[in-house]
Amino acid sequence: MAKVEKGKFAKKQKRDDIFPLEKENFVIIGIGLLTIVLGYIALSGNTVEGFRQLTLSPILLLLGYCVIIPIGIMYRKKEKKSVQKTAEGQTQ
């Protein structure tokens, strides 16, 4: 229950600090950052008209920024429901 201190309510609850990103998320984000760095490396060069500068680097940068990094942020492991169902069936 809430405790009253000087007209304010102080809640006595422990706050569960759960960090939503796990190891797999950081690996995917790292791959995305590596792709972005490779895109910028491909972008650098002396020639203006080349395959690397005009085609490869925009593809790598687009993949890194718009595909891989968001996937790394939103990715979650799927829980195994079959294992949970068998465990529940054995206990009953």
Secondary structure as the mmCIF struct_conf table of DSSP 4:
data_model
#
loop_
_struct_conf.conf_type_id
_struct_conf.id
_struct_conf.beg_label_comp_id
_struct_conf.beg_label_asym_id
_struct_conf.beg_label_seq_id
_struct_conf.end_label_comp_id
_struct_conf.end_label_asym_id
_struct_conf.end_label_seq_id
STRN STRN1 LYS A 3 GLU A 5
TURN_TY1_P TURN_TY1_P1 LYS A 6 GLY A 7
STRN STRN2 LYS A 8 ALA A 10
BEND BEND1 PRO A 20 PRO A 20
HELX_RH_AL_P HELX_RH_AL_P1 LYS A 23 LEU A 43
BEND BEND2 GLY A 45 ASN A 46
BEND BEND3 VAL A 48 GLY A 50
HELX_RH_AL_P HELX_RH_AL_P2 PHE A 51 PHE A 51
HELX_RH_PI_P HELX_RH_PI_P1 ARG A 52 LEU A 56
HELX_RH_AL_P HELX_RH_AL_P3 SER A 57 LEU A 62
HELX_RH_PI_P HELX_RH_PI_P2 LEU A 63 ILE A 68
HELX_RH_AL_P HELX_RH_AL_P4 ILE A 69 MET A 74
HELX_LH_PP_P HELX_LH_PP_P1 LYS A 77 GLU A 79
HELX_RH_AL_P HELX_RH_AL_P5 LYS A 81 THR A 91
#
